[in-house]
Amino acid sequence: MGPPYWTQTLLKQKHQFFVALLCLVDSLIISGAALGAWAIRRSMVERTWPEDLASWLRESMVLLAVPLVLFLIYGFGLYRPRRDKGFFHESSQILKAGLGGTVGLIVLMWAMGPELTGGWVFRERVAVGGAMLDAGQIQVGAFGVLLSTLLLIERLAFRFALRAIRRRGWNLRHVAVIGTGRLGRIACRTLDRNSWTGIHVAYFISHHERALPKATCVERPVLGGLADLERIFEHNKPDAVYLAVPTARAALIPPLLKRLERFAVDVRIIPDVPPRYLPQSMSVSELEGMPILSVRECPLYGLGGVAKRVVDILGALAALAVFGVPMAIIAMLVRSGSDGPAIFKQRRVSLGGEEFDIYKFRTMYHAEDEQANGWTRRDDPRITRIGRWLRRTSLDELPQLFNVLSGEMSLVGPRPERPELIARFRDDWRGYMLRQHVKAGITGWAQVNGLRGDTSLKKRLQHDLFYIRHWSLGFDLKILWLTLFRGFVHRNAH
């Protein structure tokens, strides 16, 4: 069986911690390569050492090399979770990043001049392997070799460490395989042989409508057939789903994908065809010759998710510093205007279907009204005088900054919905559950485009899906900037 849901959520949150740790280690590796190359050059050419730290930093080019190579490592997808990628693929990407970093430094040296980068104003050359090289050539060449070698050793050590951890049953990703035929058995055995991936097949679902009671496949339980899909996922939600449906029943895949849209899980297809026949527009990976087609996954895996979290924390702290005193005044006004608490809590849903308590300033006479009905109409008699002003200016949302700091929400993302509304909408609106592939946000693309209050749910969903499909850190910063002008006071806010 899959792990408890809270365990799955914890693993997803821990992933960003591992990426941040890997990014830190990469920074140290790059710095070590830059300083090591500079030391080689100094010992071979000048044979003297500068006494001030500024010369060390300038000549070793650490401050240029670290951001440049980190950007290349990110660009080559080395911070994305690819458990089904082998070390050969990763090493080729590392070598590309190392070569790109070396070429990038050469370009920077040419553009900025030796006085600003390395200080190589002399023409002395030394013999290296029969070739006469100057200081710049020695340092840049040594940097390229050291960088690629150290990064390869680091990533190999990281893989060995992960293998040891996963061998003990930690850091596993529990998946469900839909398909109990030949393809499903091949998928399970292939994943079992490659235990270093940390992908563990928890159970099977038959590709027939029904399955025999207590049936098994590759020593895993078959919890039911396609008719039981929703029931199985409600009680045994996996981290990901692998579709291993045989070609004879390929017509089942489109309706299956539509049904899986109701659940916030990653979906991958193992097609029963050679990779050369697959559509070129989809993301295809391969594990020991077994093609895996990725049709949907969270866009915030890797360094992007870490950067978004950093922006959330810094932005929330800055907002609390600015709005801290006004929030205290608002709390006193709410308490003095009517009986009841200043802040009320309501259950909402965020990343991966996780429920949490959202905080808002109370805007109605009774907190029970706020908790029971999140939708209001204009001139609603239940809204207090101060509450009407808070809603019109969106200041009632300010306590959600604490939700952001706790990691339950983000500054930018789709607005969180109540669990009962999601249970209704996920059947009525195709793609609605894709909103849960990112954290819910205080503001979002739909909000800055005026889709608030009593506006079209279809248009809001379209804007949310556009945001998820085109997410980037720059897009988040753009939305935050637009929020300053469009996100507070709006005619649709009530």
C-alpha positions as CSV (number, residue, x, y, z in Angstrom):
1,M,0.0,0.0,0.0
2,G,1.1,3.6,-0.4
3,P,2.1,5.6,2.6
4,P,-0.3,7.8,4.6
5,Y,-1.1,11.0,2.8
6,W,0.7,13.2,5.3
7,T,3.9,11.2,4.5
8,Q,3.5,11.8,0.8
9,T,3.1,15.6,1.4
10,L,6.1,15.6,3.7
11,L,8.3,13.9,1.0
12,K,7.2,16.5,-1.6
13,Q,8.1,19.3,0.7
14,K,11.5,17.7,1.6
15,H,12.4,17.5,-2.1
16,Q,12.9,21.2,-2.2
17,F,15.1,21.0,0.8
18,F,17.3,18.4,-1.0
19,V,17.4,20.7,-4.1
20,A,18.5,23.7,-2.0
21,L,21.2,21.5,-0.3
22,L,22.4,20.3,-3.7
23,C,22.5,23.8,-5.0
24,L,24.6,24.8,-1.9
25,V,27.0,21.9,-2.5
26,D,27.3,22.8,-6.2
27,S,28.2,26.4,-5.2
28,L,31.0,25.1,-3.0
29,I,32.2,22.8,-5.8
30,I,32.2,25.6,-8.3
31,S,34.1,27.9,-5.8
32,G,36.6,25.1,-5.1
33,A,37.2,24.6,-8.9
34,A,37.7,28.3,-9.4
35,L,40.1,28.7,-6.5
36,G,41.9,25.4,-7.4
37,A,42.4,26.6,-11.0
38,W,43.7,29.9,-9.7
39,A,46.1,28.2,-7.3
40,I,47.4,26.0,-10.1
41,R,48.1,29.1,-12.3
42,R,49.7,30.9,-9.4
43,S,52.0,28.0,-8.5
44,M,53.0,27.4,-12.2
45,V,53.4,31.0,-13.5
46,E,53.7,33.7,-10.9
47,R,54.9,31.5,-8.0
48,T,53.7,34.3,-5.6
49,W,50.5,34.8,-3.7
50,P,48.6,38.1,-3.2
51,E,48.1,39.2,0.4
52,D,44.6,40.8,0.1
53,L,41.3,38.9,-0.2
54,A,40.0,41.2,-3.0
55,S,42.8,39.9,-5.3
56,W,41.9,36.3,-4.5
57,L,38.3,36.9,-5.4
58,R,39.1,38.9,-8.6
59,E,41.8,36.6,-10.0
60,S,40.0,33.3,-9.2
61,M,36.8,34.7,-10.7
62,V,34.7,33.0,-8.1
63,L,32.0,35.7,-8.1
64,L,31.5,35.2,-11.9
65,A,31.9,31.4,-12.0
66,V,29.3,30.5,-9.3
67,P,26.2,32.2,-10.7
68,L,27.2,31.4,-14.3
69,V,27.6,27.6,-13.7
70,L,24.6,27.4,-11.4
71,F,22.5,28.9,-14.2
72,L,23.8,26.4,-16.7
73,I,23.3,23.4,-14.3
74,Y,19.7,24.6,-13.8
75,G,19.3,25.1,-17.6
76,F,20.4,21.5,-18.3
77,G,17.7,20.2,-16.0
78,L,20.1,18.9,-13.3
79,Y,17.9,20.1,-10.4
80,R,14.7,18.4,-11.7
81,P,13.7,15.1,-10.0
82,R,14.4,12.5,-12.7
83,R,14.4,9.2,-10.7
84,D,14.1,7.3,-13.9
85,K,17.2,8.8,-15.5
86,G,20.5,6.9,-15.3
87,F,23.9,8.4,-14.3
88,F,25.1,8.3,-18.0
89,H,22.4,10.9,-18.9
90,E,23.2,13.0,-15.8
91,S,26.9,12.9,-16.5
92,S,26.4,14.0,-20.1
93,Q,24.5,17.0,-18.8
94,I,27.2,17.8,-16.2
95,L,29.9,17.7,-18.9
96,K,27.8,20.1,-21.0
97,A,27.4,22.5,-18.0
98,G,31.2,22.3,-17.4
99,L,32.0,23.0,-21.0
100,G,29.5,25.8,-21.0
101,G,30.9,27.3,-17.9
102,T,34.4,27.3,-19.3
103,V,33.3,28.9,-22.5
104,G,31.3,31.4,-20.6
105,L,34.3,32.4,-18.5
106,I,36.4,32.9,-21.7
107,V,33.7,35.1,-23.1
108,L,33.5,37.2,-19.9
109,M,37.3,37.5,-19.9
110,W,37.2,38.8,-23.4
111,A,34.3,41.2,-22.8
112,M,35.6,42.6,-19.4
113,G,39.3,42.5,-20.1
114,P,42.1,40.8,-18.1
115,E,42.5,43.7,-15.7
116,L,38.9,43.3,-14.4
117,T,38.9,39.5,-14.4
118,G,42.2,37.9,-13.8
119,G,44.8,40.6,-13.8
120,W,47.0,38.8,-16.4
121,V,48.8,41.8,-17.8
122,F,52.1,40.0,-18.4
123,R,53.1,37.8,-21.3
124,E,55.1,35.1,-19.5
125,R,54.4,31.5,-20.8
126,V,55.2,28.1,-19.4
127,A,55.4,24.7,-21.0
128,V,52.5,22.3,-20.3
129,G,52.6,18.9,-22.0
130,G,54.8,20.3,-24.8
131,A,52.6,23.4,-25.4
132,M,53.5,27.0,-24.3
133,L,50.5,28.4,-22.4
134,D,50.0,31.7,-20.7
135,A,48.4,32.3,-17.3
136,G,44.8,32.7,-18.6
137,Q,44.9,29.5,-20.7
138,I,46.3,27.6,-17.7
139,Q,43.7,28.8,-15.3
140,V,40.7,28.5,-17.6
141,G,41.8,25.0,-18.8
142,A,42.3,23.9,-15.2
143,F,38.9,25.3,-14.2
144,G,37.1,23.3,-16.9
145,V,38.8,20.0,-15.9
146,L,38.4,20.6,-12.1
147,L,34.7,21.7,-12.5
148,S,33.6,18.7,-14.6
149,T,35.5,16.2,-12.5
150,L,34.3,17.5,-9.1
151,L,30.7,17.8,-10.3
152,L,30.8,14.2,-11.6
153,I,32.3,13.0,-8.3
154,E,29.7,15.0,-6.3
155,R,26.7,13.7,-8.2
156,L,28.0,10.1,-8.2
157,A,28.4,10.3,-4.4
158,F,25.0,11.8,-4.1
159,R,23.5,8.9,-6.0
160,F,25.3,6.4,-3.8
161,A,24.1,8.2,-0.7
162,L,20.5,8.1,-2.1
163,R,20.8,4.4,-2.9
164,A,21.9,3.7,0.7
165,I,19.0,5.7,2.0
166,R,16.4,4.1,-0.3
167,R,17.8,0.6,0.5
168,R,16.6,1.3,4.0
169,G,13.1,2.2,2.9
170,W,13.5,6.0,3.1
171,N,12.9,8.7,0.4
172,L,10.7,6.3,-1.6
173,R,8.2,7.4,-4.1
174,H,5.2,5.0,-4.0
175,V,3.4,4.6,-7.3
176,A,0.4,2.7,-8.6
177,V,0.5,0.8,-11.9
178,I,-2.7,0.6,-14.0
179,G,-2.4,-2.5,-16.1
180,T,-1.8,-6.1,-15.0
181,G,-0.8,-7.5,-18.4
182,R,2.6,-8.1,-19.9
183,L,3.4,-4.3,-20.0
184,G,2.4,-3.8,-16.4
185,R,4.6,-6.7,-15.2
186,I,7.5,-5.4,-17.3
187,A,7.2,-1.9,-15.7
188,C,7.1,-3.3,-12.2
189,R,10.1,-5.6,-12.7
190,T,12.1,-2.9,-14.4
191,L,11.5,-0.5,-11.5
192,D,12.3,-3.2,-9.0
193,R,15.7,-3.9,-10.7
194,N,16.5,-0.2,-10.6
195,S,15.8,0.3,-6.9
196,W,18.2,3.3,-7.0
197,T,15.4,5.3,-8.4
198,G,13.5,5.1,-5.2
199,I,10.3,4.4,-7.2
200,H,8.3,1.6,-5.4
201,V,5.3,0.0,-7.0
202,A,2.8,-0.1,-4.1
203,Y,-0.1,-1.8,-5.9
204,F,-1.7,-2.5,-9.2
205,I,-5.1,-1.7,-10.7
206,S,-6.4,-4.0,-13.4
207,H,-6.9,-2.6,-16.9
208,H,-10.2,-4.6,-16.9
209,E,-13.4,-3.3,-15.3
210,R,-13.2,-5.8,-12.4
211,A,-10.4,-7.8,-10.7
212,L,-10.6,-11.1,-8.8
213,P,-10.7,-10.8,-5.0
214,K,-7.3,-10.9,-3.4
215,A,-5.6,-11.0,-6.8
216,T,-1.9,-10.2,-7.1
217,C,0.5,-9.2,-9.8
218,V,4.3,-9.5,-9.4
219,E,3.7,-10.1,-5.7
220,R,1.8,-6.8,-5.3
221,P,-1.9,-6.6,-4.5
222,V,-4.4,-5.8,-7.2
223,L,-6.8,-3.5,-5.4
224,G,-9.5,-3.6,-8.1
225,G,-10.3,-2.8,-11.7
226,L,-11.0,0.4,-13.6
227,A,-14.5,0.5,-12.1
228,D,-12.9,0.9,-8.6
229,L,-10.4,3.6,-9.6
230,E,-11.9,6.5,-7.7
231,R,-12.6,4.4,-4.6
232,I,-9.0,3.1,-4.6
233,F,-7.4,6.5,-4.9
234,E,-9.6,8.0,-2.2
235,H,-8.2,5.5,0.3
236,N,-4.8,4.7,-1.1
237,K,-3.5,7.8,-2.9
238,P,-0.1,7.2,-4.6
239,D,2.6,9.7,-5.3
240,A,2.3,9.0,-9.1
241,V,0.5,6.8,-11.5
242,Y,2.0,4.7,-14.3
243,L,-0.3,3.8,-17.1
244,A,0.8,0.4,-18.6
245,V,-2.2,-0.4,-20.7
246,P,-1.6,-2.9,-23.6
247,T,-2.0,-1.7,-27.1
248,A,-5.2,-3.8,-27.6
249,R,-6.8,-1.6,-24.9
250,A,-5.2,1.7,-25.9
251,A,-8.6,3.3,-26.3
252,L,-8.9,3.3,-22.5
253,I,-6.1,5.8,-22.1
254,P,-8.0,9.1,-23.0
255,P,-10.9,8.4,-20.6
256,L,-8.4,7.2,-18.0
257,L,-6.5,10.5,-18.2
258,K,-9.7,12.4,-17.9
259,R,-10.7,10.5,-14.7
260,L,-7.2,11.0,-13.3
261,E,-7.6,14.8,-13.6
262,R,-9.7,14.5,-10.5
263,F,-6.6,13.7,-8.5
264,A,-3.5,15.8,-7.9
265,V,-0.9,13.1,-8.8
266,D,1.8,12.9,-11.4
267,V,0.8,10.8,-14.4
268,R,3.2,8.9,-16.7
269,I,2.4,6.6,-19.6
270,I,4.5,3.5,-20.5
271,P,3.5,3.1,-24.1
272,D,3.5,-0.4,-25.7
273,V,5.4,0.9,-28.7
274,P,9.1,1.7,-29.5
275,P,10.1,5.3,-28.6
276,R,10.6,6.3,-32.3
277,Y,6.9,6.0,-32.8
278,L,6.0,8.4,-30.0
279,P,4.8,12.0,-30.5
280,Q,7.7,14.5,-30.4
281,S,5.7,17.1,-28.5
282,M,5.6,15.1,-25.2
283,S,8.4,14.6,-22.7
284,V,9.8,11.1,-23.1
285,S,12.3,9.4,-20.7
286,E,13.8,5.9,-20.8
287,L,14.8,3.4,-18.2
288,E,16.7,0.3,-19.4
289,G,15.0,0.6,-22.8
290,M,11.5,1.1,-21.3
291,P,10.1,4.3,-22.6
292,I,8.1,6.5,-20.1
293,L,5.9,9.3,-21.4
294,S,5.4,12.2,-19.0
295,V,2.1,13.9,-19.8
296,R,1.6,15.9,-16.6
297,E,3.7,16.8,-13.6
298,C,4.2,19.7,-11.1
299,P,6.0,22.7,-12.7
300,L,7.7,23.6,-9.4
301,Y,10.1,20.7,-9.1
302,G,13.7,21.6,-8.8
303,L,15.4,24.9,-8.2
304,G,12.4,26.9,-9.4
305,G,10.4,25.7,-6.4
306,V,13.2,26.6,-4.0
307,A,13.4,30.1,-5.5
308,K,9.7,30.5,-5.3
309,R,9.8,29.5,-1.6
310,V,12.6,32.0,-0.9
311,V,10.5,34.8,-2.6
312,D,7.5,33.8,-0.5
313,I,9.4,34.0,2.8
314,L,11.1,37.3,2.0
315,G,7.9,38.8,0.5
316,A,5.8,37.7,3.5
317,L,8.3,39.1,6.0
318,A,8.5,42.4,4.1
319,A,4.7,42.6,3.9
320,L,4.3,42.0,7.6
321,A,6.9,44.7,8.4
322,V,4.8,47.1,6.3
323,F,1.3,46.0,7.3
324,G,2.1,44.8,10.9
325,V,0.8,48.0,12.6
326,P,-2.3,48.4,10.2
327,M,-3.2,44.7,10.9
328,A,-3.2,45.4,14.6
329,I,-5.4,48.4,14.1
330,I,-7.8,46.4,11.8
331,A,-8.0,43.6,14.4
332,M,-9.1,46.2,17.1
333,L,-11.6,47.7,14.7
334,V,-13.1,44.3,13.9
335,R,-13.4,43.4,17.6
336,S,-15.0,46.8,18.5
337,G,-17.4,46.8,15.6
338,S,-19.2,43.5,16.5
339,D,-18.9,40.6,18.9
340,G,-16.6,37.7,18.0
341,P,-12.9,37.0,17.1
342,A,-10.9,39.4,14.9
343,I,-9.6,36.5,12.8
344,F,-11.5,33.4,11.7
345,K,-10.3,30.1,10.2
346,Q,-11.8,28.2,7.3
347,R,-10.7,24.8,5.8
348,R,-9.2,25.2,2.3
349,V,-7.2,23.0,-0.1
350,S,-3.7,23.7,-1.4
351,L,-0.8,21.8,-3.1
352,G,-1.6,18.1,-3.8
353,G,-5.0,18.3,-2.2
354,E,-3.6,19.1,1.3
355,E,-6.2,20.8,3.6
356,F,-5.3,23.7,5.9
357,D,-6.8,26.4,7.9
358,I,-6.8,29.7,6.0
359,Y,-6.7,33.0,8.1
360,K,-8.8,36.0,7.3
361,F,-10.1,39.1,9.2
362,R,-13.8,38.5,10.2
363,T,-16.0,40.6,7.9
364,M,-19.4,39.3,9.0
365,Y,-21.4,39.7,12.3
366,H,-21.0,36.1,13.0
367,A,-17.9,34.0,12.4
368,E,-20.1,31.0,11.7
369,D,-21.5,32.8,8.6
370,E,-18.0,33.3,7.3
371,Q,-17.1,29.7,7.8
372,A,-20.3,28.3,6.3
373,N,-20.5,30.6,3.2
374,G,-17.5,32.0,1.5
375,W,-19.5,33.5,-1.4
376,T,-21.4,36.7,-0.8
377,R,-23.5,39.1,-2.9
378,R,-23.3,42.9,-3.0
379,D,-24.9,44.6,-0.1
380,D,-25.0,41.3,1.9
381,P,-26.7,42.2,5.2
382,R,-24.4,39.8,7.1
383,I,-21.3,41.9,6.4
384,T,-20.3,44.5,9.0
385,R,-19.5,48.1,8.2
386,I,-15.7,47.6,8.7
387,G,-16.0,44.2,6.9
388,R,-17.4,45.8,3.8
389,W,-14.4,48.2,3.7
390,L,-12.0,45.3,4.3
391,R,-13.5,43.2,1.5
392,R,-13.5,46.2,-0.9
393,T,-9.8,46.8,-0.3
394,S,-8.9,43.1,0.1
395,L,-7.3,43.9,3.5
396,D,-9.2,41.0,5.0
397,E,-6.7,38.7,3.2
398,L,-3.6,40.1,5.1
399,P,-3.6,37.4,7.8
400,Q,-2.8,34.8,5.0
401,L,0.7,36.1,5.2
402,F,1.1,33.7,8.1
403,N,-0.2,30.9,5.9
404,V,2.6,31.8,3.5
405,L,5.3,31.7,6.2
406,S,4.1,28.3,7.4
407,G,4.4,26.9,3.9
408,E,0.6,26.2,3.4
409,M,0.2,28.9,0.8
410,S,2.3,31.0,-1.6
411,L,2.2,34.7,-2.4
412,V,1.2,33.8,-6.0
413,G,-1.0,31.0,-7.1
414,P,-4.6,30.0,-7.7
415,R,-7.0,31.0,-4.9
416,P,-7.7,28.2,-2.5
417,E,-11.1,26.6,-2.5
418,R,-13.1,24.8,0.1
419,P,-13.0,21.0,0.1
420,E,-16.7,20.6,-0.6
421,L,-16.5,22.9,-3.6
422,I,-13.6,21.0,-5.0
423,A,-15.5,17.7,-4.6
424,R,-18.2,19.3,-6.8
425,F,-16.1,21.2,-9.3
426,R,-13.6,18.4,-10.2
427,D,-16.4,16.5,-11.8
428,D,-18.0,19.5,-13.6
429,W,-14.9,21.3,-14.8
430,R,-12.3,19.5,-16.8
431,G,-8.8,20.2,-15.6
432,Y,-9.9,21.8,-12.3
433,M,-7.7,19.5,-10.2
434,L,-4.6,20.7,-12.1
435,R,-4.8,23.8,-9.9
436,Q,-3.5,21.7,-7.1
437,H,-0.2,21.1,-8.9
438,V,1.0,24.4,-7.3
439,K,0.4,26.0,-3.9
440,A,-2.7,28.2,-3.5
441,G,-1.8,31.9,-3.4
442,I,-2.9,35.2,-1.9
443,T,-2.9,36.7,-5.3
444,G,-2.8,35.2,-8.8
445,W,-3.1,35.7,-12.5
446,A,-6.9,35.6,-12.4
447,Q,-7.1,38.1,-9.6
448,V,-4.9,40.8,-11.3
449,N,-7.1,40.4,-14.4
450,G,-10.2,41.3,-12.4
451,L,-11.6,37.8,-12.0
452,R,-12.8,38.2,-8.4
453,G,-16.1,37.9,-6.6
454,D,-19.1,37.1,-8.8
455,T,-17.2,36.5,-12.0
456,S,-17.0,33.6,-14.5
457,L,-15.6,30.4,-12.9
458,K,-14.6,29.1,-16.3
459,K,-12.5,32.2,-17.0
460,R,-10.9,32.0,-13.6
461,L,-10.0,28.4,-14.3
462,Q,-8.6,29.3,-17.7
463,H,-6.3,31.9,-16.1
464,D,-5.2,29.5,-13.4
465,L,-4.3,26.8,-15.9
466,F,-2.5,29.4,-18.0
467,Y,-0.4,30.4,-14.9
468,I,0.5,26.8,-14.1
469,R,1.4,26.0,-17.8
470,H,3.6,29.1,-18.1
471,W,4.9,29.4,-14.6
472,S,8.3,31.0,-14.0
473,L,9.8,33.1,-11.2
474,G,9.6,36.2,-13.5
475,F,5.9,35.5,-14.0
476,D,5.4,35.5,-10.2
477,L,7.2,38.8,-9.8
478,K,5.1,40.3,-12.6
479,I,1.9,39.2,-10.8
480,L,3.2,40.7,-7.5
481,W,4.0,44.0,-9.3
482,L,0.5,44.1,-10.9
483,T,-1.1,43.3,-7.5
484,L,0.1,46.6,-6.2
485,F,-2.1,48.4,-8.8
486,R,-4.9,45.9,-9.5
487,G,-4.9,43.5,-6.6
488,F,-6.3,45.5,-3.7
489,V,-9.2,47.8,-4.7
490,H,-11.4,46.4,-7.5
491,R,-15.0,46.8,-8.6
492,N,-15.6,43.1,-8.4
493,A,-14.4,42.8,-4.8
494,H,-17.3,42.6,-2.3
